[in-house]
Amino acid sequence: MVFGVRQSVGWYSRSMTLEPGDIIATGTPPGAGMGFEPQPQFLKPSVVMRPAIEGLGVQQQRVYAWTPGLIDH
């Protein structure tokens, strides 16, 4: 991780109230897919990710192609 847990929690807690059980999804840095063996793997539009944590449940996210201007802030 680029930033440690304490630094990440501190940064997020400045702009929102964190409650017990909240999850901070940090993702991975660009290029992390290159580390897969024997074949690099990258996210592509329409791929569905289902991360799970035992005892907490499963999340589901679908990958969409980036559309310029759609979510630019």
C-alpha positions as CSV (number, residue, x, y, z in Angstrom):
1,M,0.0,0.0,0.0
2,V,1.2,3.5,-0.8
3,F,-0.4,5.0,2.3
4,G,-0.6,3.1,5.6
5,V,-3.8,2.2,7.4
6,R,-3.5,5.0,10.0
7,Q,-2.9,7.6,7.3
8,S,-5.8,6.4,5.1
9,V,-8.3,6.3,8.0
10,G,-7.1,9.7,9.2
11,W,-7.6,11.2,5.7
12,Y,-11.1,9.7,5.2
13,S,-12.3,10.6,8.7
14,R,-11.6,14.3,8.0
15,S,-14.5,14.4,5.4
16,M,-16.9,11.7,6.7
17,T,-17.9,9.9,9.9
18,L,-16.5,6.3,9.9
19,E,-18.6,3.8,11.8
20,P,-17.6,0.3,13.1
21,G,-17.7,-2.1,10.2
22,D,-17.1,0.5,7.5
23,I,-14.8,-0.6,4.7
24,I,-12.3,1.7,2.9
25,A,-11.8,0.1,-0.6
26,T,-8.3,1.4,-1.7
27,G,-7.9,-0.5,-4.9
28,T,-4.5,-1.3,-6.5
29,P,-2.0,0.9,-8.2
30,P,-1.8,1.1,-12.0
31,G,0.1,-1.8,-13.5
32,A,-0.8,-4.3,-10.8
33,G,-2.3,-6.7,-13.4
34,M,1.2,-7.2,-14.9
35,G,2.1,-9.3,-11.9
36,F,-0.2,-12.2,-12.8
37,E,1.4,-15.4,-14.0
38,P,1.5,-16.9,-16.5
39,Q,-0.6,-14.2,-18.2
40,P,-1.1,-10.5,-17.2
41,Q,-4.7,-9.8,-16.4
42,F,-6.4,-6.4,-16.8
43,L,-9.9,-5.2,-16.1
44,K,-12.1,-4.8,-19.2
45,P,-15.6,-3.4,-19.8
46,S,-18.3,-5.8,-18.8
47,V,-16.1,-7.7,-16.3
48,V,-18.0,-8.3,-13.0
49,M,-15.8,-8.2,-9.8
50,R,-17.1,-10.0,-6.7
51,P,-14.8,-9.3,-3.7
52,A,-15.8,-11.2,-0.6
53,I,-14.9,-11.0,3.1
54,E,-15.9,-14.0,5.2
55,G,-18.5,-13.0,7.8
56,L,-19.3,-9.7,6.0
57,G,-20.5,-10.8,2.6
58,V,-19.9,-10.1,-1.1
59,Q,-19.9,-6.9,-3.1
60,Q,-20.4,-6.7,-6.8
61,Q,-19.1,-4.1,-9.3
62,R,-19.2,-4.1,-13.1
63,V,-16.4,-2.5,-15.1
64,Y,-17.6,0.1,-17.6
65,A,-15.6,1.9,-20.3
66,W,-14.5,5.4,-19.3
67,T,-16.6,8.1,-21.0
68,P,-14.9,11.5,-21.1
69,G,-16.8,14.1,-19.2
70,L,-19.2,11.6,-17.6
71,I,-17.7,11.7,-14.1
72,D,-15.0,14.3,-14.3
73,H,-15.1,16.6,-11.3
